Amino acid sequence: MFRRRRRIKAPVIDPATGKPVSAAAFVGLILMAASFFLYGASVLVAPWWAVVVLMVAWAAQLVLCLSWFERRPTWLPVVGAASIVLWFLALVGGAAFLGWSA
């Protein structure tokens, strides 16, 4: 009983480079996709110019994620989480100091 060993799955290998593919890169892009909905919903609270600034900041973070996808895949979840934190701080700061409200 209990003599069979569990088989460990081999990591996914990129056929072009022969290197293992990191799951962290995909987690970071999922966080970026989730934060896009937060940035898009900001139009309900923030003025139009602030939403434009937020969307430009989100697009810059997405470009950073796409450029780091192969070079620094472990940093992508950090960028995705920073995107959510930036959105939160921008809306809370706008509500506190600029009087934004729904």
Secondary structure, 3 states (H helix, E strand, C coil): CCCCCCCCCCCCECCCCCCECCHHHHHHHHHHHHHHHHHHHHHHCCCHHHHHHHHHHHHHHHHHHHHHCCCCHHHHHHHHHHHHHHHHHHHHHHHHHCCCCC
